[in-house]
């Protein structure tokens, strides 16, 4: 029974040949005797192609590294900015409490502002 079956065809495998892993030694010697310059050119072309692929992969990995570094810096800066916003908001809340909540006239002012906002919202709701 043949070693070639349908599952091998699906996977793209070739049927087993009787030659060795690196080809028939006699055919390689015959090719080298026939045109060693042609083999050298093919090897140089293959090496050039491989070198191009390696350079492309290197470029891609460098770009990924640079993008990751820029994202890391952006996130670090955002964390610092958010810390500053939190401190500023805390200070603003302290000033707000000191002026409006702890003071009787300040509370009346807040009620008046919230009342005006409510009236404007109601008018907007009724007009739409």
MDTraj code that builds the backbone (N, CA, C; nanometers):
import mdtraj as md
import numpy as np

residues = "UNK UNK UNK UNK UNK UNK UNK UNK UNK UNK UNK UNK UNK UNK UNK UNK UNK UNK UNK UNK UNK UNK UNK UNK UNK UNK UNK UNK UNK UNK UNK UNK UNK UNK UNK UNK UNK UNK UNK UNK UNK UNK UNK UNK UNK UNK UNK UNK UNK UNK UNK UNK UNK UNK UNK UNK UNK UNK UNK UNK UNK UNK UNK UNK UNK UNK UNK UNK UNK UNK UNK UNK UNK UNK UNK UNK UNK UNK UNK UNK UNK UNK UNK UNK UNK UNK UNK UNK UNK UNK UNK UNK UNK UNK UNK UNK UNK UNK UNK UNK UNK UNK UNK UNK UNK UNK UNK UNK UNK UNK UNK UNK UNK UNK UNK UNK UNK UNK UNK UNK UNK UNK UNK UNK UNK UNK UNK UNK".split()
xyz = np.array([
    [0.0841, -0.1172, 0.0000],
    [0.0000, 0.0000, 0.0000],
    [0.0887, 0.1236, 0.0000],
    [0.0495, 0.2247, -0.0701],
    [0.1300, 0.3456, -0.0864],
    [0.1250, 0.4315, 0.0398],
    [0.2378, 0.5014, 0.0630],
    [0.2415, 0.5895, 0.1788],
    [0.1683, 0.7204, 0.1507],
    [0.1251, 0.7420, 0.0288],
    [0.0546, 0.8646, -0.0126],
    [-0.0942, 0.8407, 0.0060],
    [-0.1597, 0.9262, 0.0865],
    [-0.3040, 0.9140, 0.1040],
    [-0.3690, 1.0508, 0.0945],
    [-0.4996, 1.0527, 0.1075],
    [-0.5740, 1.1768, 0.0853],
    [-0.5412, 1.2819, 0.1913],
    [-0.5188, 1.2445, 0.3153],
    [-0.4873, 1.3432, 0.4195],
    [-0.3534, 1.4115, 0.3914],
    [-0.2592, 1.3386, 0.3313],
    [-0.1323, 1.4009, 0.2927],
    [-0.1541, 1.5041, 0.1834],
    [-0.2451, 1.4760, 0.0917],
    [-0.2736, 1.5707, -0.0163],
    [-0.3356, 1.6978, 0.0398],
    [-0.4230, 1.6834, 0.1391],
    [-0.4855, 1.8000, 0.2010],
    [-0.3809, 1.8854, 0.2707],
    [-0.2856, 1.8249, 0.3355],
    [-0.1820, 1.8982, 0.4082],
    [-0.0729, 1.9512, 0.3161],
    [-0.0765, 1.9186, 0.1909],
    [0.0223, 1.9675, 0.0956],
    [0.1501, 1.8875, 0.0942],
    [0.1452, 1.7670, 0.1460],
    [0.2653, 1.6834, 0.1468],
    [0.2834, 1.6164, 0.0120],
    [0.4054, 1.5937, -0.0225],
    [0.4377, 1.5240, -0.1463],
    [0.4563, 1.3761, -0.1153],
    [0.4322, 1.2913, -0.2139],
    [0.4530, 1.1489, -0.1896],
    [0.6009, 1.1201, -0.1642],
    [0.6247, 1.0182, -0.0862],
    [0.7617, 0.9816, -0.0511],
    [0.8373, 0.9367, -0.1746],
    [0.9605, 0.9819, -0.1869],
    [1.0464, 0.9425, -0.2992],
    [1.1530, 0.8484, -0.2467],
    [1.2126, 0.7786, -0.3382],
    [1.3132, 0.6818, -0.2972],
    [1.4492, 0.7468, -0.2764],
    [1.4618, 0.8782, -0.3080],
    [1.5916, 0.9435, -0.2925],
    [1.6135, 0.9839, -0.1470],
    [1.7353, 1.0247, -0.1175],
    [1.7684, 1.0621, 0.0196],
    [1.7123, 1.1997, 0.0523],
    [1.7299, 1.2414, 0.1740],
    [1.6757, 1.3672, 0.2238],
    [1.7251, 1.4860, 0.1438],
    [1.8537, 1.4901, 0.1069],
    [1.9116, 1.6034, 0.0360],
    [1.9218, 1.5790, -0.1143],
    [1.8497, 1.4855, -0.1655],
    [1.8536, 1.4568, -0.3079],
    [1.9575, 1.3498, -0.3390],
    [1.9596, 1.3137, -0.4598],
    [2.0525, 1.2111, -0.5052],
    [2.1908, 1.2729, -0.5199],
    [2.2897, 1.2143, -0.4589],
    [2.4259, 1.2689, -0.4614],
    [2.4791, 1.2761, -0.6042],
    [2.4448, 1.1807, -0.6856],
    [2.4928, 1.1823, -0.8245],
    [2.4355, 1.3010, -0.9014],
    [2.3055, 1.3352, -0.8785],
    [2.2454, 1.4469, -0.9522],
    [2.3059, 1.5799, -0.9074],
    [2.3409, 1.5949, -0.7799],
    [2.4038, 1.7180, -0.7314],
    [2.5415, 1.7341, -0.7943],
    [2.6180, 1.6237, -0.7977],
    [2.7506, 1.6303, -0.8597],
    [2.7388, 1.6638, -1.0079],
    [2.6398, 1.6081, -1.0739],
    [2.6226, 1.6367, -1.2160],
    [2.5859, 1.7840, -1.2375],
    [2.5022, 1.8404, -1.1498],
    [2.4667, 1.9813, -1.1618],
    [2.5879, 2.0696, -1.1381],
    [2.6714, 2.0345, -1.0394],
    [2.7892, 2.1156, -1.0099],
    [2.8882, 2.1098, -1.1256],
    [2.9000, 1.9930, -1.1874],
    [2.9899, 1.9827, -1.3028],
    [2.9335, 2.0610, -1.4198],
    [2.8018, 2.0618, -1.4306],
    [2.7391, 2.1275, -1.5441],
    [2.7543, 2.2793, -1.5340],
    [2.7162, 2.3401, -1.4204],
    [2.7225, 2.4853, -1.4114],
    [2.7341, 2.5290, -1.2645],
    [2.8539, 2.5289, -1.2084],
    [2.8692, 2.5721, -1.0688],
    [2.8397, 2.7215, -1.0519],
    [2.8606, 2.8011, -1.1567],
    [2.8312, 2.9445, -1.1473],
    [2.6806, 2.9674, -1.1308],
    [2.6011, 2.8856, -1.1982],
    [2.4556, 2.8981, -1.1857],
    [2.4121, 2.8665, -1.0428],
    [2.4690, 2.7611, -0.9829],
    [2.4368, 2.7272, -0.8444],
    [2.4782, 2.8390, -0.7501],
    [2.5929, 2.8986, -0.7754],
    [2.6397, 3.0108, -0.6925],
    [2.5437, 3.1290, -0.7029],
    [2.4961, 3.1590, -0.8209],
    [2.4007, 3.2692, -0.8399],
    [2.2690, 3.2403, -0.7676],
    [2.2238, 3.1154, -0.7749],
    [2.1004, 3.0774, -0.7055],
    [2.1177, 3.0909, -0.5545],
    [2.2320, 3.0482, -0.5034],
    [2.2594, 3.0627, -0.3600],
    [2.2643, 3.2099, -0.3198],
    [2.3312, 3.2928, -0.4010],
    [2.3384, 3.4358, -0.3715],
    [2.1998, 3.4991, -0.3736],
    [2.1172, 3.4583, -0.4690],
    [1.9807, 3.5121, -0.4762],
    [1.8997, 3.4697, -0.3541],
    [1.9163, 3.3434, -0.3129],
    [1.8441, 3.2950, -0.1953],
    [1.8909, 3.3681, -0.0698],
    [2.0212, 3.3903, -0.0577],
    [2.0748, 3.4630, 0.0575],
    [2.0252, 3.6076, 0.0571],
    [2.0215, 3.6699, -0.0604],
    [1.9707, 3.8066, -0.0705],
    [1.8246, 3.8149, -0.0313],
    [1.7460, 3.7179, -0.0762],
    [1.6041, 3.7152, -0.0410],
    [1.5870, 3.6977, 0.1100],
    [1.6642, 3.6076, 0.1669],
    [1.6559, 3.5846, 0.3108],
    [1.6994, 3.7085, 0.3882],
    [1.8016, 3.7760, 0.3404],
    [1.8484, 3.8982, 0.4048],
    [1.7403, 4.0065, 0.4012],
    [1.6715, 4.0171, 0.2886],
    [1.5615, 4.1138, 0.2782],
    [1.4502, 4.0820, 0.3767],
    [1.4180, 3.9552, 0.3905],
    [1.3126, 3.9143, 0.4839],
    [1.3529, 3.9445, 0.6282],
    [1.4781, 3.9172, 0.6621],
    [1.5270, 3.9453, 0.7979],
    [1.5230, 4.0955, 0.8247],
    [1.5629, 4.1763, 0.7272],
    [1.5593, 4.3218, 0.7440],
    [1.4157, 4.3706, 0.7620],
    [1.3228, 4.3110, 0.6872],
    [1.1827, 4.3493, 0.7006],
    [1.1304, 4.3135, 0.8399],
    [1.1616, 4.1937, 0.8876],
    [1.1180, 4.1531, 1.0209],
    [1.1802, 4.2409, 1.1288],
    [1.3047, 4.2782, 1.1101],
    [1.3725, 4.3666, 1.2054],
    [1.3026, 4.5026, 1.2094],
    [1.2674, 4.5538, 1.0938],
    [1.1975, 4.6819, 1.0850],
    [1.0624, 4.6744, 1.1552],
    [0.9906, 4.5665, 1.1330],
    [0.8599, 4.5501, 1.1968],
    [0.8738, 4.5440, 1.3481],
    [0.9691, 4.4662, 1.3974],
    [0.9861, 4.4564, 1.5424],
    [1.0327, 4.5884, 1.6024],
    [1.1170, 4.6640, 1.5308],
    [1.1574, 4.7962, 1.5797],
    [1.0369, 4.8902, 1.5879],
    [0.9499, 4.8850, 1.4866],
    [0.8306, 4.9691, 1.4881],
    [0.7370, 4.9319, 1.6026],
    [0.7216, 4.8029, 1.6288],
    [0.6378, 4.7580, 1.7401],
    [0.6968, 4.8064, 1.8720],
    [0.8285, 4.7960, 1.8865],
    [0.8947, 4.8415, 2.0088],
    [0.8751, 4.9918, 2.0284],
    [0.8944, 5.0693, 1.9221],
    [0.8777, 5.2150, 1.9326],
    [0.7338, 5.2519, 1.9679],
    [0.6384, 5.1822, 1.9090],
    [0.4971, 5.2097, 1.9386],
    [0.4643, 5.1761, 2.0839],
    [0.5178, 5.0648, 2.1328],
    [0.4938, 5.0272, 2.2726],
    [0.5562, 5.1294, 2.3677],
    [0.6748, 5.1765, 2.3362],
    [0.7390, 5.2784, 2.4197],
    [0.6590, 5.4084, 2.4212],
    [0.6084, 5.4495, 2.3049],
    [0.5304, 5.5738, 2.3010],
    [0.4004, 5.5588, 2.3802],
    [0.3376, 5.4413, 2.3738],
    [0.2163, 5.4187, 2.4521],
    [0.2481, 5.4179, 2.6011],
    [0.3605, 5.3616, 2.6374],
    [0.4004, 5.3594, 2.7786],
    [0.4204, 5.5017, 2.8301],
    [0.4886, 5.5869, 2.7522],
    [0.5090, 5.7257, 2.7928],
    [0.3765, 5.7990, 2.8032],
    [0.2858, 5.7759, 2.7075],
    [0.1559, 5.8406, 2.7098],
    [0.0783, 5.8027, 2.8351],
    [0.0785, 5.6744, 2.8692],
    [0.0070, 5.6294, 2.9887],
    [0.0697, 5.6852, 3.1159],
    [0.2016, 5.6931, 3.1215],
    [0.2679, 5.7523, 3.2377],
    [0.2285, 5.8983, 3.2538],
    [0.2267, 5.9726, 3.1437],
    [0.1880, 6.1135, 3.1494],
    [0.0416, 6.1291, 3.1890],
    [-0.0437, 6.0385, 3.1414],
    [-0.1851, 6.0458, 3.1796],
    [-0.2026, 6.0208, 3.3279],
    [-0.1270, 5.9275, 3.3824],
    [-0.1351, 5.9004, 3.5258],
    [-0.0936, 6.0215, 3.6071],
    [0.0129, 6.0882, 3.5642],
    [0.0572, 6.2086, 3.6342],
    [-0.0472, 6.3185, 3.6231],
    [-0.1061, 6.3344, 3.5059],
    [-0.2082, 6.4372, 3.4852],
    [-0.3315, 6.4108, 3.5701],
    [-0.3721, 6.2848, 3.5770],
    [-0.4901, 6.2515, 3.6559],
    [-0.4653, 6.2771, 3.8040],
    [-0.3458, 6.2532, 3.8507],
    [-0.3128, 6.2829, 3.9904],
    [-0.3238, 6.4317, 4.0175],
    [-0.2767, 6.5139, 3.9250],
    [-0.2859, 6.6592, 3.9396],
    [-0.4298, 6.7072, 3.9367],
    [-0.5138, 6.6461, 3.8532],
    [-0.6553, 6.6839, 3.8449],
    [-0.7251, 6.6504, 3.9759],
    [-0.6922, 6.5355, 4.0332],
    [-0.7533, 6.4969, 4.1605],
    [-0.7196, 6.5944, 4.2722],
    [-0.5950, 6.6374, 4.2759],
    [-0.5540, 6.7341, 4.3780],
    [-0.6249, 6.8672, 4.3577],
    [-0.6329, 6.9121, 4.2339],
    [-0.6986, 7.0393, 4.2035],
    [-0.8472, 7.0330, 4.2379],
    [-0.9114, 6.9222, 4.2057],
    [-1.0529, 6.9062, 4.2383],
    [-1.0753, 6.9064, 4.3896],
    [-0.9866, 6.8426, 4.4640],
    [-0.9970, 6.8432, 4.6101],
    [-0.9854, 6.9839, 4.6674],
    [-0.8905, 7.0609, 4.6157],
    [-0.8743, 7.1991, 4.6619],
    [-0.9977, 7.2824, 4.6269],
    [-1.0526, 7.2626, 4.5076],
    [-1.1723, 7.3359, 4.4659],
    [-1.2900, 7.3022, 4.5561],
    [-1.3049, 7.1761, 4.5897],
    [-1.4129, 7.1344, 4.6787],
    [-1.3974, 7.1964, 4.8169],
    [-1.2761, 7.2060, 4.8671],
    [-1.2523, 7.2710, 4.9970],
    [-1.2937, 7.4174, 4.9920],
    [-1.2553, 7.4866, 4.8841],
    [-1.2929, 7.6282, 4.8693],
    [-1.4439, 7.6433, 4.8554],
    [-1.5062, 7.5541, 4.7792],
    [-1.6518, 7.5587, 4.7622],
    [-1.7216, 7.5421, 4.8960],
    [-1.6783, 7.4445, 4.9746],
    [-1.7393, 7.4221, 5.1060],
    [-1.7180, 7.5422, 5.1968],
    [-1.5993, 7.5994, 5.1926],
    [-1.5714, 7.7141, 5.2798],
    [-1.6588, 7.8337, 5.2432],
    [-1.6828, 7.8562, 5.1162],
    [-1.7573, 7.9749, 5.0736],
    [-1.9084, 7.9517, 5.0768],
    [-1.9555, 7.8401, 5.0226],
    [-2.0992, 7.8242, 5.0027],
    [-2.1692, 7.7380, 5.1074],
    [-2.1124, 7.6304, 5.1500],
    [-2.1829, 7.5375, 5.2389],
    [-2.1756, 7.5823, 5.3834],
    [-2.0605, 7.6268, 5.4289],
    [-2.0441, 7.6645, 5.5690],
    [-2.1005, 7.8040, 5.5988],
    [-2.1354, 7.8781, 5.4977],
    [-2.1852, 8.0142, 5.5124],
    [-2.3341, 8.0144, 5.4783],
    [-2.4205, 8.0767, 5.5635],
    [-2.5647, 8.0747, 5.5415],
    [-2.6012, 8.1454, 5.4113],
    [-2.5416, 8.2591, 5.3824],
    [-2.5734, 8.3303, 5.2580],
    [-2.5227, 8.2520, 5.1369],
    [-2.4150, 8.1770, 5.1542],
    [-2.3624, 8.0933, 5.0467],
    [-2.4591, 7.9816, 5.0129],
    [-2.5227, 7.9226, 5.1149],
    [-2.6213, 7.8180, 5.0914],
    [-2.7421, 7.8731, 5.0165],
    [-2.7856, 7.9908, 5.0553],
    [-2.8990, 8.0522, 4.9854],
    [-2.8640, 8.0784, 4.8392],
    [-2.7399, 8.1198, 4.8143],
    [-2.6954, 8.1422, 4.6763],
    [-2.6980, 8.0114, 4.5969],
    [-2.6505, 7.9040, 4.6579],
    [-2.6529, 7.7726, 4.5906],
    [-2.7955, 7.7311, 4.5585],
    [-2.8888, 7.7507, 4.6537],
    [-3.0283, 7.7149, 4.6285],
    [-3.0838, 7.7965, 4.5119],
    [-3.0489, 7.9230, 4.5059],
    [-3.0967, 8.0083, 4.3970],
    [-3.0413, 7.9598, 4.2630],
    [-2.9134, 7.9252, 4.2585],
    [-2.8531, 7.8751, 4.1337],
    [-2.9186, 7.7449, 4.0916],
    [-2.9347, 7.6499, 4.1839],
    [-2.9986, 7.5231, 4.1503],
    [-3.1432, 7.5441, 4.1063],
    [-3.2136, 7.6403, 4.1672],
    [-3.3503, 7.6713, 4.1259],
    [-3.3542, 7.7236, 3.9836],
    [-3.2600, 7.8115, 3.9487],
    [-3.2553, 7.8651, 3.8120],
    [-3.2230, 7.7542, 3.7111],
    [-3.1317, 7.6678, 3.7467],
    [-3.0969, 7.5546, 3.6584],
    [-3.2194, 7.4664, 3.6389],
    [-3.2951, 7.4425, 3.7451],
    [-3.4157, 7.3612, 3.7355],
    [-3.5211, 7.4257, 3.6474],
    [-3.5412, 7.5554, 3.6613],
    [-3.6393, 7.6262, 3.5790],
    [-3.5971, 7.6205, 3.4320],
    [-3.4713, 7.6457, 3.4029],
    [-3.4230, 7.6414, 3.2645],
    [-3.4394, 7.5012, 3.2075],
    [-3.4092, 7.3999, 3.2863],
    [-3.4251, 7.2622, 3.2396],
    [-3.5715, 7.2308, 3.2100],
    [-3.6613, 7.2763, 3.2972],
    [-3.8048, 7.2517, 3.2762],
    [-3.8522, 7.3220, 3.1488],
    [-3.8088, 7.4467, 3.1282],
    [-3.8485, 7.5174, 3.0071],
    [-3.7956, 7.4478, 2.8819],
    [-3.6740, 7.4001, 2.8896],
    [-3.6171, 7.3271, 2.7763],
    [-3.6934, 7.1988, 2.7488],
    [-3.7300, 7.1290, 2.8558],
    [-3.8052, 7.0033, 2.8419],
    [-3.9431, 7.0283, 2.7827],
    [-4.0106, 7.1351, 2.8279],
    [-4.1450, 7.1665, 2.7786],
    [-4.1428, 7.2150, 2.6338],
    [-4.0342, 7.2832, 2.5934],
    [-4.0279, 7.3356, 2.4569],
    [-3.9933, 7.2274, 2.3548],
    [-3.9358, 7.1135, 2.3978],
    [-3.9006, 7.0110, 2.2991],
    [-4.0061, 6.9078, 2.2811],
])
top = md.Topology()
chain = top.add_chain()
for i, resn in enumerate(residues, 1):
    res = top.add_residue(resn, chain, resSeq=i)
    for name in ("N", "CA", "C"):
        top.add_atom(name, md.element.get_by_symbol(name[0]), res)
traj = md.Trajectory(xyz[None], top)
